Amino acid sequence: MSVPAATAPLGSVSARHTIRKFLSLVMIEHSVFALPFAYIAALTAMWRETRSVHWAQLALITVAMVSARTVAMSANRILDRGFDALNPRTARRELVTGDLSVRSAWVGTLVALGIFLAAAAALSWLCLTLAPAAVFLLVLYSYGKRFTDLPQVLLALAQFVAPVGAWIAVTNDVTWAAVALGIAVGTWIGGFDLIYSCQDADVDRRIGSRSFPARFGIPAALRTSWVVHAVTLGAFVWFGAAAGLGWLWWVGVALTGVVLIYEHVIVHADDLSRVNRAFFTANGVIGIGLFAFALADLLAHGLSA
């Protein structure tokens, strides 16, 4: 028999509230940005190996990806809560307002870490062996703004791990195709973080948080993001050629180029009002859209369930 909400145990209500706030803290829905590329890596590797989808592996890769990203995001929020409190854009985050305690955030981080290590172990011993290095890179980004003006480089390295890790999970090996996709994803996310961080350039200078826009200026950051995203497109081309993908992949890459150009065109150094549209909408389209074209290409070339 269900317990009426009015008489539900206080502990269960508190637990649900804490879980809800923790998921909000780590923005769990933003897994959409990186998860599709882990799928592209995994499914392409499966196609090359056996021409069939290994569903158990794919499920474990999903768990590993989401839990690893949760570790990275929660650690970032915990370590940066002092900076967040000084920035009007981030001052309403859960750890700043007290909606979620630091202790609860650490518990959530450790639970996610345990899930990630368990998923890595279930995939292979090599995945488990490499897991600490992945966690190190994911957490290192959180410290970046304390010692470098190039934290986006650290972010790119952390995001490089996802598709390469998914490839290793399937093949127990690293190929140039996996490296190419890792570079593409790393530079894609690092490039749009250059754009996103422009919003905080003035605040970062005032509070002592280091960033590329704060050090070199917003125009330089936007120009650099153009160059970085050119590398992204080149790496997507490299991946498609190295993996042996077909024309549907190339259509997806061409459309990705169009969306990237749109993302840059709508953001100007003297007008950052559309950064969120570039960051959330455009990048969501890229992640989901390119995955759809990759999947269609793989199915057209013999991938079966």
Secondary structure, DSSP 8 states (H G I E B T S, - for coil): ----GGGS-HHHHHHHHHHHHHHHHTTGGGGGGTHHHHHHHHHHHHHHHTSB--HHHHHHHHHHHHHHHHHHHHHHHHHTHHHHHH-TTTTTSHHHHTSS-HHHHHHHHHHHHHHHHHHHHHH-HHHHHHHHHHHHHHHHHHHHHHH-S-HHHHHHHHHHHHHHHHHHHHHSS--HHHHHHHHHHHHHHHHHHHHHGGGGHHHHHHHT---HHHHH-HHHHHHHHHHHHHHHHHHHHHHHHHHT--HHHHHHHHHHHHHHHHHHHT-BTTB-TTHHIIIIIIHHHHHHHHHHHHHHHHHHTT-B-
